């Protein structure tokens, strides 16, 4: 997804604009129209950024990039040595090309230009859980206000009406900047983006300045990358600096959010959505906030509530999506749009007239059937799983949960997830998620150990089963269910491929759940378009 009318720029001028004057021996640099670090995505006129990878250096693909039309190569010293004299285009050598390509992509794709109406207003959302839903909520509210929107996230990338599936939560920086250029070209008013810790760690949003950055929460996840929660927090906090955003909206339901609100060096609006949660051992009183959720009531499968400002102003808000955590997602989205300068009366009219926070988010508390209540969710860490399971129980009905753990990720959370599942389910079916290159049985054993220990030590009545493959586990859950029960399939959400030993197997929890419901005599709701 590139602009249809790229703007040629002299590469030497682009490099100078990001503080990289051309050194001696580089030669005459060409005019360029794009930049990419994927040799398969090179278009004529591109700079090919040859970066070191996990197993191979990108310089090994430079020949392919030049054949596709690359007119220059940007790389490091190792890449220069690998290239030797075997490339027929100028080679620019920088010490750390990954930290350069974001700002350089911004310049090459015209991110500093105010022509054609300027850039869309940018909303970035980070945190452990809730990023996807919050970005969908922000977009739905903006569309209710009459704005045209774009989206960059886990599920899909949209530039107006066009949508493509996503491979990463946040694409690599050249793709981000090319997408923003396409949105400018199409006159899109606003765009929402999920900003993962991986994106911040690996420079995927370098050169991007968000008008409003939002923070959801911080719970145990991705410690295989970050090592500790302190390091994980430090990476997230990097978004809330003047280099990356203009203003921030922070949920302060937990201690990490309160700490972020205190340390961010940009203007911050705080939002409290759960006054009973102290964010730790219960010794910390609920924090005062600029906006506070009050008067929560059930509304269909979701909730209605008020957002009360410090000075007494109030907004009436509703989300029809299941899960009390969607109160937090909706509140954050509403205040983020307010922080962008939308008048309160306009926002309230959009909320009343269009019910934007009932928009369906693929694979996020997605309702597949009503009897039994059958839900697919992406919850794949202990906190998300706890919030999901705690929110789906119906009076008189059982909770039948199906989930596993991902291979080659933080192993310490596996027994914790098993224990959470045992505490909050009547029937827990442990199965496979994406094992990647790990032994599936070893992963299941770790999850089950946590579940069995919780049942034994806490005297729980939960029945723990181990069923695999995953499609069979989903079928078993439905076979055990009655119309008044809730079946929750957690962990994979919108994903349609299961990676096993390097092979992608077709597997969509929503499709499998619908098929199982039909086999066992239940009726499902109509399929969402995104699934096809």
C-alpha positions in Angstrom: 0.0 0.0 0.0 2.0 2.9 -1.4 1.1 6.4 -2.7 0.0 6.3 -6.3 2.0 9.4 -7.0 5.3 9.2 -5.2 7.4 12.3 -4.7 10.9 11.9 -6.0 13.6 13.2 -3.6 17.4 13.4 -3.9 18.8 10.7 -1.6 21.7 12.9 -0.5 19.2 15.6 0.6 17.1 13.0 2.4 20.1 11.7 4.2 21.2 15.3 5.2 17.6 15.9 6.5 18.1 13.2 9.1 21.6 14.2 10.0 23.5 11.8 7.8 25.8 13.7 5.4 27.1 11.5 2.6 30.7 10.4 3.3 33.5 10.2 0.7 33.6 7.2 -1.6 29.8 6.8 -1.7 29.5 8.2 -5.2 26.8 10.2 -6.8 23.5 9.4 -5.1 20.3 9.0 -7.1 16.8 10.4 -6.8 14.5 8.0 -5.0 10.8 7.5 -4.5 10.6 4.9 -1.7 12.4 2.8 0.8 11.9 -0.8 2.0 13.8 -3.4 4.0 12.0 -6.3 2.3 13.7 -7.2 -1.0 10.5 -8.8 -2.2 8.7 -5.5 -1.8 11.1 -3.4 -3.8 9.7 -1.1 -6.4 11.7 0.8 -9.1 13.3 3.9 -7.5 13.5 2.4 -4.0 16.3 2.4 -1.5 16.8 -1.1 -0.2 17.7 -1.1 3.5 19.8 -4.2 4.1 19.6 -4.9 7.8 21.0 -7.7 9.9 18.3 -10.3 10.7 17.9 -13.2 13.1 19.5 -15.8 10.8 20.7 -13.9 7.7 21.9 -10.4 6.8 19.7 -8.5 4.4 22.8 -7.8 2.3 22.4 -11.3 1.0 19.3 -10.2 -0.9 20.7 -7.0 -2.4 21.1 -8.5 -5.8 17.4 -9.5 -5.9 16.5 -5.9 -4.7 18.6 -4.3 -7.5 17.0 -6.6 -10.1 13.6 -5.4 -8.9 14.6 -1.7 -9.3 16.4 -0.6 -6.2 18.6 2.4 -7.0 20.7 2.4 -3.8 21.4 0.2 -0.8 21.5 1.4 2.8 23.4 -1.0 5.2 25.9 -1.3 8.0 29.6 -2.2 7.9 29.0 -5.9 7.9 26.5 -5.5 5.0 29.1 -3.5 3.1 31.6 -6.3 3.5 29.1 -8.9 2.4 28.2 -6.9 -0.7 31.8 -6.5 -1.8 31.9 -5.3 -5.4 28.8 -7.3 -6.4 26.2 -4.6 -6.4 25.9 -2.1 -9.2 24.2 0.8 -7.3 25.5 3.2 -4.7 25.9 1.8 -1.2 25.3 4.1 1.9 26.9 2.7 5.1 25.7 3.8 8.5 26.5 2.3 11.9 22.9 1.4 12.9 20.6 1.4 9.8 17.6 0.2 11.8 17.6 3.5 13.8 17.9 5.5 10.6 15.3 4.0 8.3 12.3 5.4 10.3 13.3 9.1 10.1 14.6 8.5 6.6 11.4 6.9 5.5 9.4 9.9 6.9 11.4 12.2 4.7 11.4 10.0 1.6 7.6 9.5 1.8 6.9 13.2 2.5 6.0 13.0 6.1 7.3 16.5 6.7 5.2 18.0 3.9 2.0 19.9 4.6 0.9 19.7 1.0 -2.4 18.1 0.0 -4.1 19.0 3.3 -1.4 17.7 5.6 -1.2 14.5 7.5 -4.1 12.7 9.2 -4.5 13.1 12.9 -2.6 10.1 14.4 -3.9 8.1 17.4 -1.4 5.5 18.9 -2.4 3.0 21.5 0.0 0.9 23.6 -0.3 -1.4 26.6 -0.4 -5.1 27.2 -4.2 -5.7 26.6 -6.9 -3.7 24.9 -4.8 -2.1 22.1 -6.8 -3.6 19.2 -10.3 -2.9 20.6 -9.3 0.6 21.6 -8.1 1.5 18.1 -11.3 0.1 16.6 -13.3 2.1 19.1 -11.4 5.3 18.3 -12.0 4.8 14.5 -15.7 4.0 15.0 -16.1 7.2 17.1 -14.3 9.3 14.5 -16.4 7.8 11.7 -19.5 8.6 13.7 -18.2 12.2 13.8 -18.0 12.2 10.0 -14.3 11.6 9.7 -12.6 9.3 7.2 -10.2 7.0 8.9 -7.2 4.6 8.5 -6.1 1.8 10.7 -2.8 0.0 11.3 -3.0 -2.9 13.7 -2.9 -6.6 14.6 -5.9 -7.7 12.5 -5.8 -5.5 9.4 -4.4 -2.4 7.8 -6.9 0.1 6.2 -6.4 3.2 4.2 -10.0 4.3 3.8 -12.0 1.4 2.2 -9.1 -0.8 1.3 -8.1 -3.5 3.9 -5.3 -6.1 3.9 -4.5 -8.6 6.7 -1.7 -7.7 9.0 1.5 -9.8 9.6 2.7 -7.7 12.5 1.0 -5.7 15.2 2.9 -2.7 13.9 4.5 -3.0 10.4 8.1 -2.1 9.8 8.8 1.7 9.7 9.1 2.1 5.9 5.7 0.5 5.5 4.2 2.7 8.3 5.4 5.8 6.6 4.3 4.7 3.1 0.9 4.0 4.6 0.7 7.4 6.2 1.7 8.9 2.8 -1.1 7.0 1.1 -3.5 8.2 3.7 -2.4 11.8 3.1 -2.8 11.3 -0.7 -6.4 10.0 -0.1 -7.3 12.9 2.2 -8.0 10.6 5.2 -8.7 12.7 8.3 -7.4 10.4 11.0 -5.7 7.1 11.6 -5.3 4.8 14.6 -2.3 2.6 15.2 -1.5 -0.2 17.7 2.0 0.4 19.0 3.4 -2.8 20.5 6.5 -3.0 22.7 8.2 -4.9 19.8 7.5 -1.9 17.5 9.1 0.5 20.0 12.0 -1.8 20.7 12.8 -2.4 17.0 12.2 1.1 15.7 9.0 0.4 13.7 7.5 3.7 14.7 10.6 5.8 14.5 9.9 9.1 12.8 6.2 8.9 13.7 4.7 11.7 15.9 1.3 10.8 17.3 -1.2 13.6 18.0 -2.6 11.5 20.9 -1.0 8.4 22.5 -3.1 6.2 24.7 -2.0 3.7 27.4 -4.3 0.8 28.5 -2.4 -1.3 31.1 0.7 -3.3 31.8 0.6 -6.9 32.8 3.0 -9.9 32.4 3.7 -10.6 28.7 6.7 -10.5 26.3 9.2 -11.0 29.1 11.0 -13.4 26.7 11.9 -10.1 24.9 12.2 -7.6 27.7 13.4 -9.7 30.6 11.7 -7.8 33.4 8.6 -5.8 34.0 10.7 -2.7 34.6 12.3 -3.1 31.2 8.9 -3.8 29.6 7.6 -0.6 31.2 10.6 1.5 30.0 10.0 0.4 26.4 6.3 1.4 26.6 7.1 4.7 28.3 9.3 5.6 25.4 6.1 6.4 23.4 5.1 9.1 25.9 7.9 11.6 25.0 7.9 14.8 23.0 9.8 13.0 20.3 6.9 10.6 19.7 3.6 12.2 20.7 2.0 15.6 21.4 -0.4 14.6 24.2 -1.3 11.5 26.1 -4.3 9.8 27.7 -3.4 7.2 30.4 -5.6 4.7 32.2 -4.5 4.8 35.9 -6.3 1.7 37.1 -2.9 0.1 37.9 0.3 1.3 39.4 2.1 1.2 36.0 -0.4 3.6 34.6 -0.1 6.0 37.5 3.7 5.9 37.2 3.5 6.6 33.5 1.1 9.6 34.1 3.6 11.0 36.6 6.7 10.6 34.4 5.5 11.4 30.9 7.0 14.5 29.5 4.0 15.5 27.4 0.6 16.8 28.6 -1.4 13.9 30.1 -5.1 13.3 30.7 -5.8 10.5 33.2 -8.7 8.2 33.2 -9.9 5.9 36.0 -12.2 3.1 35.1 -12.2 0.9 38.1 -12.2 2.7 41.5 -11.9 -0.6 43.4 -8.7 -1.7 41.8 -5.7 -0.4 43.7 -3.1 -1.8 41.3 -1.1 -4.0 43.7 -1.6 -5.2 47.3 -4.6 -3.1 48.0 -2.7 -0.6 50.1 -2.8 2.2 47.5 -6.0 4.2 47.4 -7.6 4.8 44.0 -6.0 7.7 42.3 -7.8 10.9 41.4 -8.3 11.3 37.6 -9.2 13.9 35.1 -12.0 11.5 33.9 -13.6 8.8 36.0 -16.1 6.0 35.0 -19.2 6.0 37.2 -22.8 4.6 37.2 -21.9 1.4 35.4 -25.0 -0.6 34.4 -25.6 -3.7 32.3 -26.8 -2.9 28.7 -27.6 -6.0 26.7 -24.4 -8.1 26.6 -22.3 -4.9 27.4 -22.5 -1.9 29.7 -23.5 1.7 29.8 -21.7 4.2 32.1 -20.9 7.8 32.6 -17.6 9.5 32.2 -17.3 12.3 34.9 -14.7 15.1 34.7 -13.2 16.7 37.7 -15.3 19.8 37.2 -18.6 17.9 37.0 -19.0 17.6 33.2 -20.4 14.2 32.2 -20.5 12.1 29.1 -23.0 9.2 28.6 -21.2 6.2 27.0 -22.2 2.7 26.0 -20.5 -0.4 24.7 -22.5 -3.4 23.6 -19.4 -5.7 23.6 -19.2 -8.3 26.3 -16.6 -7.9 29.0 -16.1 -5.3 31.8 -12.7 -4.5 30.3 -14.5 -3.0 27.3 -15.6 -0.2 29.7 -12.0 0.7 30.0 -11.4 0.5 26.3 -14.4 2.6 25.5 -13.5 5.2 28.1 -9.9 5.5 26.8 -11.1 5.8 23.2 -13.6 8.6 24.1 -11.1 10.7 26.1 -8.4 10.2 23.3 -10.8 11.7 20.8 -11.6 14.5 23.2 -7.9 15.1 23.6 -7.6 15.6 19.9 -9.8 18.7 20.2 -13.3 17.3 19.4 -16.0 19.4 21.3 -17.8 17.5 23.9 -21.3 18.2 22.5 -20.2 16.8 19.1 -18.8 13.7 20.8 -21.9 13.1 22.9 -24.1 13.4 19.8 -22.0 10.8 17.9 -22.2 8.5 20.9 -25.9 8.8 21.2 -26.7 8.6 17.5 -24.4 5.9 16.3 -23.4 3.6 19.3 -19.9 3.4 17.9 -18.4 1.3 20.8 -20.7 -1.6 19.8 -18.6 -2.0 16.6 -17.5 -5.7 16.1 -13.8 -6.2 16.6 -12.7 -9.5 14.9 -11.6 -12.0 17.4 -12.0 -9.7 20.4 -14.9 -10.9 22.6 -16.6 -11.8 19.3 -20.0 -13.4 19.8 -20.5 -16.4 17.6 -23.8 -17.7 19.2 -26.2 -16.7 22.0 -27.4 -20.1 23.2 -25.0 -21.2 24.4 -23.2 -17.9 24.6 -20.2 -18.7 22.4 -17.3 -16.3 22.3 -13.9 -16.1 20.7 -11.3 -13.9 22.3 -7.6 -13.1 21.9 -6.8 -13.4 25.6 -3.3 -15.0 25.7 -1.7 -13.8 28.9 -2.8 -14.3 32.6 -4.3 -10.8 33.1 -6.3 -10.8 29.8 -7.5 -14.4 30.5 -8.6 -13.5 34.0 -10.5 -10.4 32.8 -12.2 -12.4 30.0 -13.3 -15.4 32.1 -14.5 -13.2 34.9 -16.7 -11.3 32.6 -18.6 -14.0 30.7 -20.4 -16.0 33.5 -24.2 -15.8 33.2 -26.7 -16.5 36.0 -27.3 -20.2 36.4 -24.9 -21.1 33.6 -21.5 -22.7 33.5 -18.3 -21.4 31.9 -16.6 -23.9 29.6 -13.1 -22.5 28.6 -10.7 -23.7 25.9 -7.2 -22.3 25.6 -3.5 -23.2 25.5 -0.2 -21.4 25.5 2.0 -20.2 22.7 5.3 -21.9 22.1 8.7 -20.1 22.2 7.3 -17.4 24.4 7.4 -16.5 28.1 7.2 -20.0 29.7 6.6 -18.6 33.2 3.0 -17.6 32.4 1.9 -21.1 31.3 1.1 -22.5 34.8 -0.3 -19.1 35.9 -2.8 -19.2 33.0 -3.7 -22.7 33.9 -4.5 -21.7 37.5 -6.5 -18.7 36.2 -8.6 -21.0 34.0 -9.2 -23.4 36.8 -10.4 -20.7 39.2 -12.8 -19.1 36.8 -14.2 -22.0 34.7 -16.4 -24.9 35.5 -14.9 -27.0 32.7 -11.4 -26.1 31.5 -10.2 -27.8 28.3 -6.4 -27.3 27.8 -5.3 -27.6 24.2 -2.7 -26.3 21.7 -2.3 -22.7 20.7 0.6 -22.0 18.3 3.4 -24.4 19.4 5.9 -23.1 16.8 8.9 -25.4 17.2 8.2 -26.6 20.7 6.7 -29.9 21.7 3.0 -29.4 22.1 2.7 -31.9 24.9 5.4 -30.1 27.0 3.4 -26.8 26.6 0.1 -28.4 27.6 1.8 -30.1 30.5 2.9 -26.8 31.9 -0.5 -25.2 31.6 -2.2 -28.3 33.1 0.3 -28.3 36.1 -0.9 -24.9 37.1 -4.6 -25.8 36.7 -4.2 -29.1 38.6 -2.3 -27.4 41.4 -5.0 -24.7 41.8 -7.8 -27.4 41.9 -6.0 -29.4 44.5 -4.6 -26.6 46.7 -7.7 -24.3 46.5 -10.4 -27.0 46.6 -11.8 -25.9 43.2 -14.7 -27.8 41.6 -13.4 -27.2 38.0 -13.1 -30.2 35.8 -9.8 -30.0 33.9 -9.5 -31.9 30.6 -6.7 -32.1 28.0 -8.0 -32.4 24.4 -6.0 -31.9 21.2 -5.8 -31.0 18.4 -7.5 -27.6 19.0 -10.5 -28.3 16.7 -11.3 -31.4 18.7 -11.1 -29.3 21.9 -13.6 -26.8 20.6 -16.0 -29.6 19.6 -15.7 -31.1 23.0 -16.6 -27.8 24.7 -19.7 -27.4 22.6 -20.7 -31.1 23.1 -20.6 -30.5 26.9 -22.6 -27.2 26.7 -26.2 -26.5 27.4 -28.1 -23.5 26.1 -27.6 -21.5 29.3 -23.8 -22.1 29.4 -21.0 -19.9 28.1 -18.3 -21.4 25.8 -15.2 -19.2 25.6 -12.4 -20.0 23.1 -9.4 -17.9 24.1 -5.9 -17.2 22.9 -5.9 -16.9 19.1 -8.8 -14.5 18.3 -8.7 -13.5 14.7 -5.8 -15.7 13.7 -6.4 -18.1 10.8 -3.2 -20.1 10.8 -1.6 -22.3 13.5 2.2 -22.7 13.2 3.4 -26.2 14.0 7.1 -27.1 13.4 7.4 -24.5 10.7 4.2 -25.4 8.9 1.1 -23.1 8.9 -2.1 -25.1 9.3 -5.4 -23.6 8.5 -7.3 -23.0 11.8 -9.8 -20.3 12.6 -11.4 -20.6 16.1 -14.5 -18.8 14.8 -15.0 -21.2 11.9 -14.4 -24.3 14.1 -16.8 -23.0 16.8 -19.6 -22.3 14.3 -19.1 -25.8 12.8 -19.2 -27.4 16.2 -22.4 -25.5 17.2 -24.1 -26.7 14.0 -23.0 -30.3 14.6 -24.5 -30.3 18.1 -27.8 -28.7 17.1 -27.2 -25.1 18.1 -27.6 -22.0 15.9 -24.8 -19.5 15.4 -24.9 -15.8 14.4 -24.1 -14.7 10.9 -20.4 -14.7 10.0 -18.4 -11.5 10.0 -17.0 -10.3 6.7 -13.5 -10.2 8.0 -13.5 -14.0 8.4 -13.9 -14.6 4.7 
